[in-house]
Amino acid sequence: MDDMKRGRLAIPDFQRSFVWDPADTQKLLVSLIARYPAGTLLFWEQKTPQIRRRPFEGFEVDLKESATLVLDGQQRLTSIFQALTGTGQQKFFVDLKLLASLDSDAPGLLDASRLDDVIVYRDLNARSLRRRPPANPVEEIKQSLFPLSLIDSELIEEWLDVMEEAVAGEDWRARRNEVRRLVRIYLRPIGNYRFPVVELPEVTPLDAVCRIFETINRTGVKLSVFELLAARFWPAGVDLRRDWEKVQQKHPILSSFEVDAYYLLQAVSLRATAEKSSGVRASAQRSDVLELTPNEFEKYWDQVAQGAARALTFLRDECGVLAPKWLPYSMILVPLAAVWHEAESKRSIESGSALKKIRRFFWCSVFSRNYDQGGNSQAGKDFTDLTSWLNGGNRIPEAVDGFSFAGEVLDTARTNLQALYKGVMALTLSEGARDFHSGSNLTPGKILEESVDAHHVFPKKYLEDIGDPGNSELILNRALIDKRTNQSIGKRAPSEYLATMEEALGEEEVAGIVQSHLLPAGQNSPLRQDNYRAFLFSRKELVVEAIKSATDE
């Protein structure tokens, strides 16, 4: 506590704020009184500051340059300090009457199970007078509430001197001696409680600190690489949080697509590691991201942020990713953000060719499901290969080189194959899918406005009612349908709801809408005949043909 007050202990800035509620503090104090283990503290030695830090909550103190960082224990230390100093929004007391009663039953042998109600707290901001702290020592004594803030203070004698006034008519001397005894036996030892402490040496790698912190905070707020780098860059004058806010303001599409700042840091890492190894090795692994220097960050940050925004714009406008929900792999944004400058640095005719290659790379990656596993490693390899390919080199991304799509996978592919599912929907949108309700082309605004989502073409209830055992959750049985039309479809057969649509829009218009979703159209189509098995076969052919076209297979 003395180190906290004097700025010799500090909190890493990536740590969350103090969040314990008073009930948590109450339980901890009970453990301390009972001398039970209350966990280990984890410190990190700092002879010179490595990362941004701050004082414990409630302290305005100049931190020592060599202040030790508390990686695990902030909540416990802050709560104990507030309870034992009377700071914070709650005041903590010991119910002396209850403690004396428990002590008379088993002197000196109290365990935590019997102490649960001994520690009480009162809220300074409570509306009810009963829940507020007593107004003065006389009221505290009358209510048998001893302030924990006095256990190590000389003020305890002043508090005890009020005993005569507060308990008139009683043997106040005997009561005062009893309080002294209880404080000596049960409360004063709190100040001498010993936590086991593990102290990491200053040379502990940042990656190790990150992993240790995540391990001990499985149920709490996880330490992100972004937060760790933000703290580490701060002494160099780089405000990562501010820079992230600035690029979000400059490129709103990053926010609308809910891009994680970590993806941009990974893209920076690809550029930095490739430069250091002359293009031989590019890495987006966490250990390499954590090794980024402030200079590397400043060199590439704006460029990859712009690359990410331009890549998302391209995917939205050219590849049908009209909403975040239909981006098959978020991780694919990492190599695209890192390599985008290569495409934009070309002359106009070469730039067009580069964008065509990027489009092909995207679709080949999606339908080869190349990012299903090992996304970090894949991003590094793809960045290296894309850079070579866009510059006319002989390296071609592995997803593109020898790409082949087996249409049979769609026979059993359900919507739980998220990348494939999203890829088919995005491909449909890129082919010009039209709104079932109005017939106009689907746009990001219309998808949001009309609540367009992927719904069953053959309603699940319809298939159940006719006794068809076919799997209704296949990707092939999904199309992008607005909320009103889907409600109208209900459990009706396709032939029925298509006839209803024709009454409003006309036969030719409805055929065009159906065809735009890569669905078999025409009066003799399986949809018109309500033939689910034939529909799946026909839809597969249309989807496979669109995949081959998009991937130049």
C-alpha positions in Angstrom: 0.0 0.0 0.0 2.9 2.3 0.7 4.4 1.6 -2.7 1.0 2.3 -4.3 0.9 5.7 -2.6 4.5 6.6 -3.5 4.3 5.6 -7.2 6.5 2.6 -6.8 3.8 0.2 -8.1 1.9 1.0 -11.3 -0.7 -0.5 -13.6 0.1 -1.2 -17.3 -2.1 0.9 -19.4 -3.5 -2.1 -21.3 -5.2 -3.2 -18.0 -8.9 -2.6 -17.6 -9.9 -0.1 -14.9 -10.9 -1.1 -11.3 -14.2 -2.9 -11.7 -14.8 -5.0 -8.6 -18.1 -4.4 -6.8 -18.1 -4.1 -3.0 -19.4 -7.6 -2.6 -16.1 -8.9 -4.2 -14.1 -6.7 -1.8 -16.2 -8.1 1.1 -15.4 -11.7 0.2 -11.7 -10.9 -0.1 -11.5 -9.2 3.3 -13.2 -12.3 4.8 -10.4 -14.4 3.3 -7.8 -12.1 4.7 -9.2 -12.2 8.2 -9.5 -16.0 8.1 -5.8 -16.1 6.8 -7.0 -18.0 3.8 -5.0 -18.0 0.5 -6.2 -15.2 -1.8 -4.2 -15.8 -4.9 -0.8 -14.8 -6.1 0.3 -11.4 -7.3 2.2 -11.1 -10.6 4.6 -8.2 -10.9 6.9 -7.2 -13.8 10.1 -5.5 -13.0 10.8 -2.2 -14.8 14.1 -0.5 -14.3 13.2 1.8 -17.2 9.6 2.2 -18.5 8.9 -0.1 -21.5 5.2 0.5 -21.9 2.7 3.1 -21.0 1.6 2.9 -17.4 -0.7 4.6 -14.9 -1.2 4.9 -11.1 -3.7 2.8 -9.3 -7.2 4.1 -9.5 -7.8 7.0 -7.1 -4.2 8.1 -6.9 -2.8 11.3 -8.4 0.9 10.5 -8.0 4.0 10.9 -10.1 5.2 7.4 -10.9 8.8 6.4 -10.3 10.7 5.6 -13.5 11.4 2.2 -12.1 7.9 1.6 -10.9 7.1 -2.2 -10.9 4.1 -3.1 -13.0 1.3 -5.2 -11.5 0.1 -7.7 -14.2 -2.2 -9.6 -11.9 -3.6 -8.2 -8.6 -4.9 -4.8 -9.5 -8.4 -5.5 -8.4 -7.4 -7.1 -5.1 -4.8 -4.4 -4.2 -7.1 -1.5 -5.1 -10.1 -3.0 -3.2 -7.9 -3.7 -0.1 -6.5 -0.2 -0.2 -9.9 1.5 -0.5 -11.3 -0.6 2.3 -8.3 0.0 4.7 -8.1 3.7 3.9 -11.7 4.6 3.7 -11.5 5.9 0.1 -13.7 4.9 -2.7 -17.5 5.0 -2.9 -18.1 2.5 -0.1 -17.0 2.5 3.5 -16.2 -0.9 5.0 -16.9 -1.8 8.6 -16.6 -4.8 11.0 -19.8 -5.8 12.8 -18.3 -5.8 16.3 -21.3 -7.3 17.9 -21.4 -10.3 15.6 -17.6 -10.7 15.7 -17.7 -10.8 19.6 -20.5 -13.3 19.5 -18.6 -15.6 17.1 -15.4 -15.2 19.2 -17.2 -16.2 22.4 -18.2 -19.5 20.7 -14.8 -20.3 19.3 -12.1 -17.9 20.5 -9.4 -17.4 17.8 -10.7 -20.2 15.6 -12.9 -18.3 13.2 -13.0 -19.6 9.6 -14.3 -17.9 6.5 -17.6 -19.8 6.6 -18.5 -18.1 9.9 -17.2 -14.6 8.9 -19.4 -13.9 5.9 -21.6 -11.4 7.6 -18.9 -9.8 9.8 -17.7 -7.4 7.0 -20.3 -4.9 6.0 -20.2 -1.9 3.8 -22.2 1.3 3.4 -22.6 3.3 0.1 -21.8 7.0 0.2 -24.3 7.6 -2.6 -27.1 5.5 -1.2 -30.5 7.2 -1.1 -31.6 5.3 2.0 -30.1 6.5 5.2 -29.9 3.0 6.5 -27.5 2.1 3.6 -25.3 5.1 4.1 -22.3 5.1 6.5 -22.9 6.4 10.0 -22.4 10.1 10.2 -19.7 10.1 13.0 -17.9 7.9 15.4 -20.6 8.1 18.0 -23.1 6.6 15.5 -20.6 4.0 14.4 -20.2 2.8 18.0 -23.9 2.8 18.6 -24.3 0.6 15.6 -21.3 -1.6 16.6 -19.6 -0.8 13.3 -15.8 -0.5 13.5 -14.3 1.3 10.4 -11.6 -0.9 8.8 -9.8 2.3 7.9 -8.7 2.6 11.6 -7.1 -0.8 12.0 -3.5 0.5 11.5 -4.1 4.0 12.5 -3.4 6.0 15.7 -6.8 7.5 15.3 -8.2 4.3 16.7 -7.6 5.7 20.3 -9.6 8.8 19.4 -12.4 6.6 18.2 -12.3 4.5 21.4 -12.3 7.7 23.5 -15.8 8.3 22.2 -17.0 5.1 23.8 -18.0 6.7 27.1 -20.3 9.1 25.3 -21.7 6.5 22.9 -22.6 3.8 25.4 -23.8 5.8 28.4 -25.0 3.6 31.2 -22.9 0.6 30.2 -19.5 -0.5 31.3 -17.8 1.5 28.5 -14.2 0.6 29.8 -14.9 -3.1 29.5 -16.4 -2.6 26.0 -13.4 -0.5 24.9 -11.0 -3.2 26.0 -13.1 -5.8 24.2 -12.9 -3.8 21.0 -9.1 -3.5 21.4 -8.8 -7.3 21.8 -10.9 -8.1 18.8 -9.0 -5.6 16.6 -5.7 -7.0 17.8 -6.6 -10.6 17.2 -8.7 -10.4 14.0 -8.2 -7.1 12.3 -4.7 -5.8 12.7 -3.2 -9.0 11.0 -4.9 -7.9 7.8 -2.2 -5.3 7.4 0.5 -8.0 7.7 -1.2 -10.4 5.3 1.3 -11.9 2.9 0.4 -12.5 -0.8 2.8 -14.8 -2.7 4.4 -12.7 -5.4 5.9 -13.8 -8.7 8.0 -11.1 -10.3 8.9 -11.4 -13.9 12.4 -10.0 -14.8 12.5 -6.9 -17.0 13.9 -8.9 -19.9 10.7 -11.1 -20.2 9.6 -10.9 -23.9 6.4 -9.0 -24.6 4.9 -12.1 -26.3 5.5 -14.1 -23.1 3.9 -11.3 -21.0 0.9 -11.3 -23.3 0.4 -15.1 -23.1 0.9 -15.1 -19.3 -1.7 -12.3 -18.9 -4.2 -14.0 -21.1 -3.7 -17.3 -19.2 -4.5 -15.7 -15.8 -7.4 -13.7 -17.1 -9.4 -16.4 -18.9 -12.6 -15.1 -17.4 -11.8 -11.5 -17.5 -11.0 -8.9 -20.1 -8.4 -10.3 -22.5 -5.2 -8.5 -23.2 -5.0 -7.7 -26.9 -1.9 -7.1 -28.9 -3.4 -3.8 -29.9 -3.6 -2.7 -26.2 -0.1 -4.0 -25.5 1.4 -2.1 -28.5 -0.5 1.0 -27.6 1.1 1.0 -24.2 4.6 0.2 -25.6 4.5 2.8 -28.4 3.4 5.6 -26.0 6.9 6.5 -24.7 8.0 6.9 -28.3 5.3 9.5 -28.9 3.0 7.2 -30.9 -0.6 7.2 -29.8 -2.0 4.0 -31.3 -5.5 4.6 -30.1 -5.6 8.1 -31.6 -4.2 6.8 -34.9 -6.8 4.1 -35.0 -9.6 6.6 -34.4 -8.2 8.8 -37.1 -8.1 6.1 -39.8 -11.7 5.1 -38.9 -12.8 8.7 -39.4 -10.9 9.0 -42.7 -12.1 5.6 -43.9 -15.6 5.0 -42.6 -15.9 1.7 -44.4 -13.5 0.2 -41.8 -16.1 0.9 -39.1 -19.1 -0.2 -41.1 -17.4 -3.5 -41.8 -16.4 -3.8 -38.1 -12.7 -4.2 -39.0 -10.5 -5.2 -36.0 -7.5 -2.9 -35.6 -5.4 -6.0 -35.1 -5.8 -6.9 -38.8 -4.2 -3.6 -39.8 -1.3 -4.3 -37.4 -0.9 -7.7 -39.0 -0.8 -6.1 -42.4 1.9 -3.7 -41.1 3.8 -6.7 -39.8 3.6 -8.3 -43.3 5.2 -5.2 -44.8 7.8 -4.8 -42.1 8.9 -8.5 -42.0 9.0 -8.7 -45.8 11.3 -5.6 -45.9 13.6 -7.0 -43.3 14.0 -10.3 -45.2 14.1 -8.8 -48.7 10.7 -10.3 -49.4 11.6 -13.8 -48.6 9.6 -14.0 -45.4 6.5 -12.1 -44.4 4.7 -12.9 -41.2 1.4 -11.9 -39.5 2.1 -14.1 -36.5 1.4 -12.5 -33.1 5.0 -12.8 -32.1 6.1 -10.7 -35.1 3.3 -8.2 -34.6 4.5 -7.7 -31.0 8.0 -7.0 -32.4 6.9 -4.1 -34.4 8.8 -0.9 -33.7 7.2 2.6 -33.6 9.1 3.5 -36.7 7.8 0.5 -38.6 4.3 1.3 -37.5 4.5 4.9 -38.6 6.1 3.9 -41.9 3.3 1.5 -43.0 0.2 2.3 -40.9 -1.5 4.9 -43.1 -0.7 2.9 -46.2 -2.2 -0.4 -45.0 -5.2 1.5 -43.5 -5.9 2.9 -46.9 -5.2 -0.5 -48.5 -7.8 -2.1 -46.2 -10.4 0.5 -47.0 -9.7 0.3 -50.7 -9.8 -3.6 -50.6 -13.2 -3.5 -48.7 -14.5 -1.1 -51.3 -13.4 -3.3 -54.1 -14.9 -6.4 -52.4 -18.2 -4.5 -51.9 -18.4 -3.1 -55.4 -16.8 -5.9 -57.4 -17.3 -9.1 -55.4 -20.7 -8.8 -53.9 -19.6 -8.4 -50.3 -22.3 -5.8 -49.7 -22.4 -6.2 -45.9 -20.0 -7.5 -43.2 -22.1 -10.6 -42.9 -21.1 -11.8 -46.3 -17.4 -11.4 -46.1 -16.3 -15.1 -46.1 -13.0 -14.6 -44.4 -12.1 -11.5 -42.4 -8.5 -12.7 -42.3 -8.2 -12.3 -46.1 -8.2 -8.6 -45.5 -4.7 -8.8 -44.0 -2.8 -9.7 -47.2 -5.0 -7.5 -49.3 -4.5 -4.5 -47.1 -0.7 -5.1 -47.2 -0.5 -5.6 -51.0 -3.0 -3.0 -52.2 -0.3 -0.4 -52.7 1.2 -2.7 -55.4 -2.1 -2.6 -57.4 -2.5 1.2 -57.0 1.1 2.0 -58.0 0.6 0.5 -61.5 -0.3 2.5 -64.5 -4.0 2.5 -65.5 -3.8 -0.5 -67.9 -1.6 -2.5 -65.5 -3.7 -1.5 -62.5 -6.8 -3.0 -64.2 -4.9 -6.2 -64.7 -3.7 -6.2 -61.1 -7.3 -5.7 -59.8 -8.4 -8.6 -62.0 -5.8 -10.8 -60.4 -6.9 -9.7 -56.9 -10.5 -10.5 -57.8 -9.5 -14.0 -59.0 -7.4 -14.5 -55.9 -10.3 -13.6 -53.6 -12.7 -16.1 -55.2 -10.2 -18.9 -55.5 -9.3 -18.4 -51.8 -13.0 -18.5 -50.8 -14.0 -21.6 -52.8 -10.8 -23.5 -52.0 -11.5 -22.6 -48.4 -7.9 -21.7 -48.0 -8.4 -19.7 -44.8 -10.3 -22.3 -42.9 -7.2 -23.1 -40.9 -3.8 -21.5 -40.3 -5.0 -18.0 -41.3 -1.9 -16.2 -40.0 0.5 -18.4 -41.9 -1.7 -18.3 -45.0 -1.7 -14.5 -44.9 2.1 -14.4 -44.8 2.4 -16.8 -47.8 -0.3 -15.1 -49.8 1.2 -11.6 -49.3 4.6 -12.8 -50.6 3.0 -14.6 -53.6 0.6 -11.8 -54.4 3.4 -9.3 -54.4 5.3 -11.4 -56.9 2.3 -12.2 -59.1 1.2 -8.5 -59.3 4.7 -7.5 -60.3 4.9 -10.1 -63.1 6.9 -12.6 -61.1 6.7 -16.4 -61.4 5.1 -17.0 -58.0 1.3 -17.5 -58.0 -0.9 -17.7 -54.8 -1.5 -21.4 -54.1 -5.3 -20.9 -54.1 -5.1 -19.7 -57.7 -2.4 -22.0 -58.9 -4.2 -25.2 -60.1 -7.5 -24.1 -58.6 -10.3 -26.7 -59.0 -13.7 -26.7 -57.5 -15.5 -30.0 -56.9 -19.2 -29.3 -57.4 -20.1 -32.4 -55.4 -19.2 -30.6 -52.2 -22.4 -28.6 -52.6 -24.5 -31.8 -52.5 -24.1 -31.9 -48.7 -22.7 -28.5 -47.8 -24.9 -26.9 -45.1 -24.9 -23.4 -43.8 -22.6 -24.2 -41.0 -19.8 -24.2 -43.6 -19.7 -20.4 -43.1 -17.0 -19.4 -45.6 -18.6 -21.5 -48.4 -22.1 -20.2 -47.4 -21.0 -16.6 -47.4 -19.1 -17.1 -50.6 -22.1 -18.4 -52.5 -24.2 -15.5 -51.2 -21.6 -12.9 -52.1 -21.1 -14.5 -55.5 -24.9 -14.2 -56.1 -24.8 -10.5 -55.1 -21.9 -10.0 -57.5 -23.9 -11.5 -60.3 -26.6 -8.8 -59.8 -29.1 -10.4 -57.4 -32.3 -8.4 -57.4 -34.8 -7.7 -54.7 -37.7 -10.2 -54.5 -40.1 -7.5 -53.5 -39.4 -4.7 -56.0 -37.1 -6.3 -58.6 -34.4 -3.6 -58.2 -30.8 -4.5 -57.7 -29.8 -5.3 -54.2 -27.5 -2.6 -52.7 -26.0 -2.2 -49.2 -28.7 0.3 -48.3 -31.5 -1.9 -49.6 -30.2 -4.9 -47.8 -30.3 -2.9 -44.5 -33.6 -1.1 -45.3 -35.5 -4.2 -46.4 -33.9 -6.6 -43.9 -32.6 -8.9 -46.7 -31.1 -12.1 -45.4 -30.5 -15.7 -46.7 -33.8 -17.6 -46.4 -35.0 -21.0 -47.5 -36.1 -21.3 -51.1 -38.1 -24.5 -50.3 -39.5 -23.6 -46.9 -38.4 -26.0 -44.1 -42.0 -26.5 -42.9 -43.2 -27.2 -46.5 -40.7 -30.0 -46.9 -41.7 -31.4 -43.5 -45.4 -31.3 -44.4 -44.9 -33.2 -47.7 -42.7 -35.7 -45.9 -39.6 -35.0 -47.9 -36.6 -36.2 -45.9 -34.2 -34.0 -47.8 -32.0 -31.6 -45.8 -33.5 -28.2 -45.9 -30.4 -26.5 -44.5 -28.2 -27.0 -47.5 -26.5 -23.9 -48.9 -28.2 -24.6 -52.2 -31.6 -24.0 -50.6 -30.8 -20.5 -49.5 -31.4 -17.2 -51.4 -31.3 -13.5 -50.4 -34.9 -12.6 -49.7 -36.3 -9.5 -48.0 -38.2 -9.8 -44.7 -41.7 -9.0 -46.2 -41.4 -11.5 -49.0 -40.1 -14.2 -46.6 -43.1 -13.7 -44.3 -45.4 -14.0 -47.4 -43.7 -17.2 -48.4 -44.3 -18.8 -45.0 -44.5 -22.5 -45.5 -45.9 -22.3 -49.1 -44.6 -24.3 -52.0 -42.4 -22.4 -54.5 -45.0 -22.6 -57.2 -47.5 -20.9 -54.9 -45.4 -17.9 -53.8 -43.9 -17.4 -57.3 -47.5 -17.2 -58.6 -48.3 -14.6 -56.0 -45.2 -12.6 -57.0 -46.2 -12.7 -60.7 -49.6 -11.2 -59.9 -47.8 -8.1 -58.6 -44.7 -8.0 -60.9 -45.5 -10.0 -64.0 -44.2 -13.3 -65.2 -41.1 -12.0 -67.1 -40.0 -9.8 -64.2 -40.3 -12.7 -61.7 -38.3 -14.9 -64.0 -35.6 -12.3 -64.1 -35.5 -12.0 -60.3 -35.3 -15.7 -59.8 -32.5 -16.1 -62.4 -30.5 -13.3 -60.8 -30.2 -15.4 -57.6 -28.7 -18.3 -59.6 -32.0 -20.2 -59.3 -33.5 -22.2 -62.1 -36.2 -20.0 -63.8 -38.9 -20.7 -66.4 -42.3 -22.4 -66.3 -40.8 -25.9 -66.5 -38.2 -25.3 -63.8 -38.0 -27.6 -60.7 -39.2 -24.6 -58.7 -42.4 -24.4 -60.7 -42.9 -28.2 -60.2 -42.0 -28.1 -56.5 -39.4 -30.8 -57.1 -36.8 -30.3 -54.4 -34.3 -32.9 -55.6 -34.4 -31.7 -59.1 -34.1 -28.1 -57.8 -30.9 -28.9 -55.9 -29.3 -30.4 -59.0 -30.2 -27.5 -61.2 -29.1 -24.9 -58.6 -25.8 -26.7 -58.2 -25.1 -26.4 -61.9 -25.8 -22.7 -61.9 -23.7 -22.0 -58.8 -20.8 -24.2 -60.1 -20.9 -22.3 -63.4 -20.7 -19.0 -61.6 -17.8 -20.2 -59.5 -15.9 -21.3 -62.6 -16.5 -17.9 -64.2 -15.3 -16.0 -61.1 -12.2 -18.1 -60.7 -11.3 -18.3 -64.4 -11.2 -22.1 -64.0 
